Amino acid sequence: RDAPIVLFDVPLLFEKGGAAGVDKVVVVSAPADQQRRRALAREGMTVEKFEHILSLQMPDSEKRKRADYVIDTGVSIAETREQVRALIKKLRDDLADSKE
């Protein structure tokens, strides 16, 4: 309760109506080919499982439109980390400004 920022990692957030219960939505997104390659590299993942998971989700382009912020993970890990750091700073700054 006392934390200034709380992060929830919620699969199917939009699909299950959970976006209404949070202040801001951050979508983490990679190009479809990278997403597929990464998912299929996971132990136990099959093409069928991956396609089933995708069938449960709204298209990435729609999630991006609905998000307040998008973290692009189609870049290097260093660039992704910098995006996260910049977003955390912005959220903290916005929170501080709203308390003034």
Steps between C-alpha positions, in 0.01 A plus 500: 500500500784739567691427179494793260495268198374144473559282196266220398607255229161391367466273201181573305448831684290654224330174407374446856403863566776565753616828349214679673655419838838665446620858454741439212561213259842414364514255213825316437521420132738348247459451127297187421795309355712563809212414732449170319871415500537579871188307598593192299847501659342440843515150637176313439357754256358367176360673194154380600529639855634829370219536247244418768645770728483751216139404429405606854658843464388810319741607224815673616412806293175539696678459835747769395213736415334445838819530706610815674861400436675242282836342575653375175695181566593459135823684576807413703465417868691819582253709298206321662641566846543866414135520391396347833720738699364800309142388556554445873650848526206651312245320718680609817526859376131502404408363842710764677344775286149381583573529874613864475 
